[in-house]
Amino acid sequence: MNSDPLLNAAIDGRYVIISRLARGGMASVYHAHDTRLERDVAVKIIHSHLAEQPDFVERFIREARSAAKLSSPHVVNVYDQGVAHTPIGELPYLVMQLITGPDLRSQLAQHGSLPLGMALTITRQVLQALAVAHQADVIHRDVKPENILLDKPLDINAVLDKPVINAQVADFGLARAASSATQTATVLGTVAYVAPELVTNGSAGPTADIYAVGIMLYELIAGTLPYNGETPVAIAYQHVNGDIPYLTELADWMPAHIDSLIRLFTAKDPYKRPRDAFAALDALDDIIRSTPEDIAIRRVPVFPQSPAATPPTATQQITSQNFTPAATTGTQRIETLPQASDTATLPKKAQLKPQPTLPERKKRRLWPIILFLILLVASIASTTGWYFLYGPGMRITIADVQNLTAIEATEKLQEQGFTISTVREFSDTVEKDHVISTSPKGGSSIHPDSVITVTISNGIRYLTVPTVAGKTAEEARELLTATGFNKISEITDYSDTVEKGTVISQSPEADASIPHNTEVSYTVSQGRAPVTIPDLATLTRADAEEKLSSTGLTPVITEEYSDTVPEGQVISQSPQANSAGLRLDEVNIVISKGPELIEVPNVVGQQSGSATTRLKNAGFNVQVEKILGGFFGTVRLQDPEAGTMIKPGSTIKISVV
């Protein structure tokens, strides 16, 4: 087998390829080392035979742009993107966060199914990632276990210990901005998780992601997909027409609200699902809170799947224009009568004998028949006219009332004979109490007895700013996001008092009522600012204290005697000069008290021996001078005099008589 030519290659002179982690239909993923930032990363490189195809390259770049603007602990981070000059040509690449754990598909294959609580926890983290994506106007469009990465293998036997699980959503290669997710002839996605609207008309919104999450949640709990078939079209048909099975039929202990949640997420009508991941999270959290712990640890017993039994990881294409639902199994038998002119096929008794030509007088008797036919045609025409002009076939074109006031729109539609039903929702563009839209849309032709739903604007949605000061940066962003803000900025600054990673302040202030699209910012502490310890050598005590205070450091002072350093100057410091520190750090400095001096004791009048002993015990040297032979042995003079302050070790001269 030939070795991979990219192994040991340095992508853009920076990312050194160590090993290949996986190979997909569009690209290979490698374990690499970033030599600039000294960290291990994952590098995704498009296959050389696809690098010449603009569609694949555009999708590859779209993945980088979609994922790079998302910030969540549950989204695989994208660090860099470019085109690398490799041994096999110029290839686009992405640099991503390296996740060392397995993907969710491999864990599901290994265990067969997951405990209920573990499945709900993973689903919640996936929805947290999608909430950030939906807030950024990004739809993933390919949510499935293969694209959910874990930091470590799952231990389904440790559910009683409530193991910490961290799931991250990867592969935004199929992601599109919600504003561009209109109908398309080709629907990309994995057929096992594709939403019905993607099959029927190719449209994809945030609710398509919610549908895929619902299918995946069912699979995590049941250990199998709700819809199976021999062909992608057969599976797609079930997504459009089939009913999702009940989990309560697999396990009698399964709470009914789990089935309700899955059916909410997988409703055929996208308008009946949660509108986005935020709304889905609210519904899921209610379910998690209402699920007892003794139920959350239980699992549907399923034998682990063999690799061949797992759904294909490759993206399958379903062309919505070519999708045709399967025909019914029953056949209808339609018998047709032979044509009147084909008398050869009729029984002999049914064949008409040739008739002689009627006399002129008999022809005149045909007028009642002709009159009957005229009346019949007139009746049919009248009935048809009634059907289309007054009856069930009657159609009226709905007036376009968009941007009219609610009162004006209601009056105009009621004048056309329609029954009006109104709903209200917030709008950033339509003035309050004006019409956002109608369903059916203006310009559509419908029967006047139909009900038209008119959506009235409540104006811009105002939100109350929550208190994020004192919370961690992650908690602040999650709280603001959950409140409904979609323009959030994070600023960093040093703080002497607020712990690193904690929010110092916010703008606007907490409890302010502002439009939901107003930018909200918060400042996160980087901890105490770094400083360089100054050199305090030869400084006086006052100068040293002033220099430390101006640097933001706290002086801690002690004093010592010194025979070499003048009194009041710095003898030493700790930490050493020019070392790194942080504001408010303590710097210990030792100040000189000058040389140590002791008082000379009074030994005049004492005997020579005791005087010498006393002086030596005090720390002095003694020089004895005898006067007149020192016959009496009494000290009469001493130099220096008693009470003088001198250095220890000095010599005291005593005169003995």
Sequence and secondary structure as in RCSB ss.txt:
>XXXX:A:sequence
MNSDPLLNAAIDGRYVIISRLARGGMASVYHAHDTRLERDVAVKIIHSHLAEQPDFVERFIREARSAAKLSSPHV
VNVYDQGVAHTPIGELPYLVMQLITGPDLRSQLAQHGSLPLGMALTITRQVLQALAVAHQADVIHRDVKPENILL
DKPLDINAVLDKPVINAQVADFGLARAASSATQTATVLGTVAYVAPELVTNGSAGPTADIYAVGIMLYELIAGTL
PYNGETPVAIAYQHVNGDIPYLTELADWMPAHIDSLIRLFTAKDPYKRPRDAFAALDALDDIIRSTPEDIAIRRV
PVFPQSPAATPPTATQQITSQNFTPAATTGTQRIETLPQASDTATLPKKAQLKPQPTLPERKKRRLWPIILFLIL
LVASIASTTGWYFLYGPGMRITIADVQNLTAIEATEKLQEQGFTISTVREFSDTVEKDHVISTSPKGGSSIHPDS
VITVTISNGIRYLTVPTVAGKTAEEARELLTATGFNKISEITDYSDTVEKGTVISQSPEADASIPHNTEVSYTVS
QGRAPVTIPDLATLTRADAEEKLSSTGLTPVITEEYSDTVPEGQVISQSPQANSAGLRLDEVNIVISKGPELIEV
PNVVGQQSGSATTRLKNAGFNVQVEKILGGFFGTVRLQDPEAGTMIKPGSTIKISVV
>XXXX:A:secstr
    TTTT EETTTEEEEEEEEE SSEEEEEEEETTTTEEEEEEEE TTTTT HHHHHHHHHHHHHHHT   TTB
  EEEEEEEEETTEEEEEEEE    S BHHHHHHHHSS  HHHHHHHHHHHHHHHHHHHHTTEE    SGGGEEE
SS   GGGGGG     EEE   TT EEGGG    SEEEE GGG  HHHHHT    HHHHHHHHHHHHHHHHHSS 
S   SSHHHHHHHHHH     GGGT TTS HHHHHHHHHHT SSGGGS SSHHHHHHHHHHHHHTS HHHHT   
      GGGS   S EEEEGGG      SS         TT GGGS GGGS        HHHHGGGHHHHHHHHH
HHHHHHHHHHHHHHTSTT  EE    TTSBHHHHHHHHHHTT EEEEEEE  SSS TTBEEEEES TT EE TTS
EEEEEEE  S EEE    TTSBHHHHHHHHHHHT   EEEEEE  SSS TTBEEEEES TT EEETTS EEEEEE
  S EEE    TT BHHHHHHHHHHHT EEEEEEE  SSS TTBEEEEES TT EEETT EEEEEEE  S  EE 
   TTSBHHHHHHHHHHTT EEEEEESGGGSS BEEEEES TT EE TT EEEEEE 
